[in-house]
């Protein structure tokens, strides 16, 4: 499998801080909480966060953004060092930064500082856009996309461009492959279309006022339809928080639901969504595939702690897409470590998964519902041959891994070459080891190992009549189609 394609990120970088502590009393001079035992965390924000998330996926990322000589700009540059390549635009004013005060992981207050805006384009920035194979525009309404608008419009005519808009910014340039507003942003932009403020485009006839009793999905679909036409975009994905995303090409929309309900800090989830979608489009995937992957990645990002998990020296979360299908174990270990660090439950399941069938899927879906991430441990080709015979596996490892990773209930895949997965389990240390109900009368050899670190083996009902061997035997016994001679008719 080839390495992930490079990605150019264009947009407004921010510097984010979290002040995390606990509240045990109110101040004596005012009815306000006193936050004590503070811990300060700094991290890239805005377009810089999107760039770092894309880089954590294994991509070469170039970030075009406006930076100055102020302290916040210099701090952000240090955070970005060795993560992304920087192309700097001149900044008027000081870099925007925001500071959140959190108690028991709940935001109490946010302080915004800095009024900097991109001043002008540069030849280096225009050249980076002209040479890019795919572009993500992370617009935070501070001028970077505006000063480079002509160059971005030219790029949209030749390569995939994903545009994450901001209510204080302008609409995407015509021709973008995908725009990714949240529901509130889509409503605001659709309202501007109706009042004629969105660069002169008119809304589709018959879609004026919002219905008084329309559902959130119906409203999002109407807004998406409006924006596809007004922006002349190939597609618009309206993100719906924990409900997933609604993808529209201007007609009947596609709802992509979240694989699980994720509770947690959603700060930066939109950047995770846009960065994942842009990366998949850069790799040549279809828009529908990119949006499904983006929903999955954003859901897991929230479940794993979101922005609070992004300490200065910690790589951001990445979607389950290792660069080599034969060696995905490192990604699985990182996923398990992040979930464990955030206080979540790590679930693991294992098997050959040769000819994936409904029984496998039912087991994996049930296992994922018991925790916060699911790591699937897969036998290598050599391990399958030793267990099943020289005629197996029917499906090679790279294909088995790819199919498993395509399931929304699977967060990561790990490969083991031994006959049993004890060594791999010792590295993953899952809280739950999930097995099918056909093991109910036997003591699993790995049970003692899992219990040694406080883990638990959990059995799940198995669907009757589903097995790889049975499917293979029925396929082999099926009548062969009669051969015909000569050329096919047209």
C-alpha positions in Angstrom: 0.0 0.0 0.0 1.4 3.4 -0.9 2.1 6.1 1.6 -0.7 8.7 2.3 -0.7 11.5 -0.2 0.7 14.9 0.8 -1.8 17.6 1.8 -1.7 21.4 1.8 -3.6 23.2 4.5 -4.5 26.9 4.0 -6.1 28.9 6.8 -5.9 30.9 10.0 -3.8 29.4 12.7 -4.6 30.0 16.4 -2.8 29.3 19.7 -5.0 27.4 22.2 -4.5 27.0 25.9 -6.4 25.0 28.5 -6.2 25.8 32.2 -7.4 22.6 33.9 -8.1 22.3 37.6 -10.7 21.5 40.2 -13.4 23.5 41.9 -14.2 22.9 45.6 -15.5 26.2 46.8 -16.8 29.6 45.8 -14.8 32.8 46.2 -15.6 34.7 49.4 -15.9 38.1 47.6 -18.2 37.0 44.8 -20.4 33.9 43.9 -17.9 32.5 41.4 -16.0 29.2 41.5 -12.4 29.0 42.6 -10.3 26.8 40.3 -7.3 25.4 42.0 -4.5 22.9 41.2 -4.1 24.4 37.7 -2.4 22.6 34.9 -1.7 24.5 31.7 -1.7 22.9 28.3 -0.8 24.7 25.0 -1.6 23.3 21.6 -2.0 24.4 18.0 -5.5 25.6 17.1 -7.5 26.5 14.1 -5.8 25.6 10.8 -2.7 24.6 12.7 -4.7 21.9 14.6 -6.1 20.6 11.3 -2.6 20.5 9.9 -1.2 18.6 12.9 -4.1 16.1 12.8 -3.4 15.5 9.1 0.3 15.0 9.8 -0.5 12.5 12.5 -2.1 10.4 9.8 1.3 9.9 8.3 1.1 12.6 5.7 3.5 15.3 4.6 1.7 18.5 5.4 2.4 22.0 4.4 0.6 24.8 6.3 0.1 28.2 4.7 -0.9 30.7 7.4 -0.4 34.2 8.7 2.1 34.6 11.6 3.8 37.6 13.1 6.7 38.4 15.5 4.5 38.4 18.6 4.9 35.9 21.5 1.9 33.9 20.5 3.2 33.4 16.9 6.6 32.3 18.2 5.0 29.8 20.7 2.9 28.3 17.9 5.9 28.0 15.6 7.7 26.0 18.4 4.6 23.7 18.7 4.6 23.1 15.0 8.3 22.3 14.7 9.0 18.9 13.2 5.2 18.4 12.5 4.5 20.4 9.4 6.2 22.6 6.9 5.3 26.2 7.4 4.7 28.8 4.6 4.2 32.1 6.4 2.1 35.1 5.3 2.6 38.5 7.0 0.2 39.2 9.9 -1.3 42.5 10.9 -1.7 42.7 14.7 -1.1 39.7 17.0 -1.9 36.1 16.6 -5.4 35.1 17.9 -5.4 32.9 20.9 -8.0 31.4 23.2 -7.8 30.2 26.7 -10.3 27.8 28.2 -10.7 27.4 32.0 -11.9 23.9 32.8 -13.0 22.3 36.1 -13.5 18.5 36.3 -13.2 18.5 32.5 -16.1 21.0 32.1 -15.5 24.4 30.5 -16.2 27.3 32.8 -14.9 30.3 30.8 -13.1 31.2 27.6 -10.8 34.1 27.1 -10.1 35.3 23.6 -7.1 37.5 22.8 -5.4 38.8 19.6 -6.9 40.5 16.6 -4.4 39.6 13.9 -5.4 39.2 10.2 -3.5 38.0 7.2 -2.2 41.1 5.4 -1.3 40.0 1.9 -0.4 37.0 -0.3 3.2 35.9 -1.1 4.7 34.3 -4.1 5.8 31.3 -2.0 2.2 30.8 -0.8 0.8 31.0 -4.3 3.4 28.6 -5.6 2.5 26.1 -2.8 -1.1 26.2 -3.8 -0.3 25.8 -7.5 1.8 22.7 -6.8 -0.5 21.1 -4.4 -2.2 17.8 -5.2 -5.0 18.4 -2.6 -6.0 21.3 -0.4 -7.8 21.8 2.9 -9.0 25.3 3.6 -9.5 25.8 7.3 -11.1 29.2 7.3 -11.4 30.9 10.8 -12.4 34.3 9.4 -9.1 36.0 9.8 -8.2 36.7 6.2 -5.8 33.9 5.1 -8.3 32.4 2.6 -9.4 35.9 1.5 -5.9 37.0 0.4 -5.3 33.7 -1.5 -8.8 33.4 -2.9 -7.8 33.6 -6.6 -5.1 30.9 -6.2 -7.6 28.7 -4.3 -10.2 29.1 -7.0 -7.6 27.9 -9.6 -6.7 25.0 -7.4 -10.4 23.9 -7.1 -10.6 23.6 -10.8 -7.9 20.9 -11.0 -7.5 19.1 -7.6 -9.7 18.1 -4.6 -10.3 21.1 -2.3 -12.1 20.7 1.0 -13.3 23.9 2.5 -14.2 24.2 6.2 -16.0 27.6 6.4 -16.5 30.1 9.2 -19.5 32.5 9.6 -17.1 35.4 9.8 -15.4 34.3 6.5 -16.5 34.3 2.9 -18.2 31.3 1.2 -15.9 28.7 -0.5 -14.6 29.3 -3.9 -16.6 27.7 -6.8 -15.7 24.2 -7.6 -14.7 22.8 -4.2 -15.0 19.0 -3.9 -16.4 19.2 -0.4 -17.5 21.9 2.0 -17.9 21.0 5.7 -20.0 23.5 7.7 -21.6 22.5 11.0 -25.4 22.8 11.3 -25.2 26.3 12.8 -22.8 27.5 10.0 -24.9 25.9 7.3 -28.0 27.8 8.7 -26.1 31.1 8.8 -24.7 30.7 5.3 -28.1 29.6 3.9 -29.7 32.7 5.5 -27.1 34.9 3.7 -28.0 33.2 0.4 -31.7 34.0 1.0 -30.9 37.6 1.7 -28.7 37.9 -1.3 -25.5 38.4 0.6 -23.6 35.3 -0.7 -21.9 36.8 -3.7 -25.1 37.2 -5.7 -26.2 33.6 -5.8 -30.0 33.0 -5.5 -31.4 30.1 -3.5 -33.2 27.3 -5.3 -36.9 28.2 -6.0 -39.3 27.1 -3.4 -36.8 26.9 -0.5 -37.5 30.2 1.3 -38.5 30.2 4.9 -37.7 27.3 7.3 -40.6 25.0 8.1 -41.9 25.6 11.6 -42.1 21.9 12.4 -39.2 20.6 10.3 -36.8 18.1 11.8 -33.2 18.9 12.3 -32.3 16.4 9.5 -34.8 18.0 7.1 -33.5 21.4 7.9 -29.9 20.4 7.4 -30.8 18.7 4.1 -32.4 21.9 2.8 -29.5 24.0 3.9 -27.0 21.6 2.3 -29.0 21.7 -1.0 -29.1 25.5 -0.9 -25.3 25.7 -0.4 -24.4 23.2 -3.0 -26.1 25.3 -5.6 -25.1 28.7 -4.2 -21.5 27.8 -3.7 -21.3 25.7 -6.9 -19.7 23.0 -4.8 -19.6 19.4 -5.8 -20.9 18.4 -2.3 -21.6 19.8 1.1 -21.4 17.7 4.3 -23.3 19.3 7.2 -21.8 18.0 10.4 -24.3 17.1 13.1 -22.2 16.5 16.2 -22.9 13.2 17.8 -25.5 12.3 15.0 -22.8 12.1 12.3 -23.0 14.1 9.0 -25.4 14.7 6.2 -23.8 14.6 2.7 -25.5 16.3 -0.2 -24.7 16.6 -3.8 -27.7 18.8 -4.4 -30.4 16.2 -4.4 -31.3 13.3 -2.0 -28.9 13.5 0.9 -26.9 10.7 2.5 -26.9 10.5 6.3 -23.7 9.1 7.7 -24.4 8.3 11.3 -21.8 8.1 14.1 -20.7 4.5 14.8 -21.2 5.1 18.5 -22.4 7.8 20.9 -19.3 9.6 22.1 -19.4 11.8 25.1 -16.6 14.2 25.7 -14.9 17.4 24.7 -15.9 18.2 21.1 -13.4 21.1 20.7 -11.5 20.4 17.4 -13.8 17.7 16.2 -14.7 19.8 13.1 -10.9 20.0 12.3 -10.6 16.3 12.8 -13.5 15.7 10.4 -12.2 18.1 7.7 -8.6 16.8 7.9 -9.7 13.2 7.6 -12.0 13.9 4.6 -9.3 16.0 2.8 -6.8 13.2 3.4 -9.0 10.5 1.9 -9.8 12.7 -1.1 -6.1 13.4 -1.6 -5.6 9.6 -1.7 -8.2 9.3 -4.5 -11.1 8.0 -2.5 -14.7 8.8 -3.3 -16.4 11.6 -1.4 -18.8 9.2 0.3 -15.9 7.1 1.5 -14.1 10.2 2.8 -17.1 11.4 4.7 -17.7 8.0 6.3 -14.1 7.9 7.4 -14.3 11.5 8.7 -17.4 10.7 10.8 -15.6 7.7 12.3 -12.5 9.7 13.0 -14.3 12.6 14.6 -16.3 10.3 16.8 -13.2 8.6 18.1 -11.5 11.9 18.5 -14.2 13.0 21.0 -14.3 9.6 22.7 -10.5 9.8 23.3 -10.6 13.2 25.0 -10.6 15.6 22.1 -8.5 18.7 22.4 -7.6 17.9 26.1 -5.8 14.8 24.9 -3.5 16.9 22.7 -0.7 17.8 25.1 2.3 19.6 23.7 4.4 16.5 23.4 1.6 14.2 22.3 0.8 13.4 18.7 -2.9 14.1 17.9 -5.3 11.2 17.3 -5.3 9.6 13.9 -8.0 7.7 12.1 -7.6 3.9 11.8 -5.5 4.1 8.6 -2.0 2.7 9.0 0.5 3.2 6.2 1.2 -0.5 5.8 -1.6 -3.1 6.0 0.9 -5.7 7.0 2.2 -3.7 10.0 -0.7 -1.9 11.5 0.1 -2.9 15.1 1.8 0.3 16.0 -1.5 2.2 15.2 -3.5 -0.2 17.3 -1.1 0.2 20.3 -1.3 4.0 20.0 -5.1 3.9 19.8 -5.3 1.6 22.9 -2.9 3.8 24.8 -4.9 7.0 24.0 -8.2 5.5 25.1 -6.7 4.1 28.3 -5.1 7.4 29.1 -8.4 9.2 28.7 -10.1 6.7 31.1 -11.8 4.7 28.4 -12.3 1.0 28.0 -10.2 -0.9 25.5 -11.9 -3.9 23.9 -10.0 -6.5 21.7 -11.3 -9.3 19.6 -9.3 -11.8 17.6 -9.5 -14.3 14.8 -8.6 -15.2 11.2 -11.6 -13.3 9.7 -11.2 -15.1 6.4 -14.3 -14.4 4.2 -15.8 -11.9 6.6 -19.5 -12.9 7.2 -22.5 -11.9 9.3 -21.4 -13.8 12.3 -18.1 -11.9 12.4 -19.8 -8.6 12.0 -22.4 -9.3 14.8 -19.6 -10.2 17.2 -17.5 -7.1 16.4 -20.5 -4.8 16.7 -21.5 -6.3 20.0 -17.9 -6.1 21.3 -17.6 -2.4 20.3 -20.7 -1.5 22.2 -19.0 -2.7 25.5 -16.2 -0.1 25.4 -14.7 3.0 23.9 -12.5 1.4 21.2 -12.3 -2.0 19.5 -8.9 -3.4 18.3 -9.2 -6.5 16.1 -6.3 -8.9 16.4 -5.8 -10.8 13.1 -3.8 -13.9 12.4 -1.1 -13.4 9.7 -1.2 -15.6 6.6 1.4 -17.9 8.0 -0.5 -18.3 11.2 -3.8 -19.1 9.3 -2.0 -21.8 7.3 -0.7 -23.5 10.4 -4.1 -23.5 12.0 -6.4 -24.1 8.9 -4.2 -25.9 6.4 -2.3 -25.2 3.2 -5.5 -24.0 1.4 -6.1 -21.1 3.7 -6.4 -18.2 4.0 -8.7 -17.7 1.1 -8.2 -14.0 1.4 -4.7 -12.6 1.9 -3.8 -10.5 5.0 -3.8 -7.1 3.3 -7.3 -7.6 2.0 -8.6 -9.0 5.4 -7.1 -5.9 7.2 -8.6 -3.5 4.7 -12.1 -5.0 5.0 -12.0 -5.0 8.8 -10.8 -1.4 8.9 -13.8 -0.4 6.7 -16.2 -1.5 9.4 -17.4 1.5 11.4 -17.3 -0.6 14.7 -13.5 -1.2 14.3 -11.1 1.4 15.5 -7.8 -0.3 14.7 -6.4 -3.7 13.5 -3.3 -5.5 14.8 -1.6 -8.5 13.3 0.1 -11.4 15.1 2.2 -14.2 13.5 2.0 -16.7 16.3 -0.7 -19.4 16.7 -2.3 -17.6 19.6 -2.5 -13.9 20.3 -0.9 -13.9 23.9 2.1 -11.8 22.9 0.0 -9.1 21.2 -2.5 -9.1 24.0 0.4 -8.5 26.5 1.2 -5.3 24.5 -2.4 -4.1 24.1 -3.5 -5.0 27.6 -7.2 -4.7 26.8 -9.9 -4.3 29.5 -12.1 -6.8 27.6 -11.2 -9.7 25.4 -14.2 -10.6 23.3 -14.9 -14.1 22.0 -17.7 -15.8 20.2 -20.1 -18.0 22.3 -18.7 -21.2 20.7 -15.9 -21.0 23.3 -18.4 -21.1 26.3 -17.5 -24.7 27.3 -13.7 -24.2 27.1 -11.1 -22.4 29.1 -9.4 -20.0 26.7 -5.6 -20.3 26.8 -5.3 -16.5 27.0 -7.9 -16.0 29.8 -5.3 -16.2 32.6 -3.1 -13.6 30.8 -6.0 -11.2 30.4 -7.1 -11.6 34.0 -3.5 -10.9 35.2 -3.8 -7.2 34.6 -7.4 -7.0 35.7 -9.0 -7.6 32.3 -12.0 -9.8 31.6 -12.9 -12.3 28.9 -16.5 -11.7 27.7 -18.4 -14.2 25.4 -20.9 -13.0 22.9 -23.7 -15.1 21.2 -22.6 -16.5 17.9 -25.0 -16.5 14.9 -25.8 -20.1 14.0 -24.9 -21.4 10.6 -22.3 -18.9 9.7 -18.7 -20.1 9.2 -16.0 -19.4 6.7 -15.5 -23.2 6.1 -19.2 -23.6 5.3 -19.3 -20.7 2.9 -16.2 -22.0 1.1 -17.6 -25.5 0.9 -20.9 -24.3 -0.5 -19.1 -22.1 -3.1 -17.0 -25.1 -4.2 -20.0 -27.3 -4.6 -22.0 -24.8 -6.5 -22.7 -25.8 -10.2 -20.3 -24.2 -12.6 -21.8 -22.0 -15.3 -21.9 -23.5 -18.8 -19.1 -22.3 -21.1 -20.0 -20.6 -24.3 -18.0 -20.5 -27.4 -17.3 -17.5 -29.6 -17.6 -13.9 -28.8 -20.3 -12.3 -26.6 -23.1 -10.7 -28.3 -23.4 -6.9 -28.0 
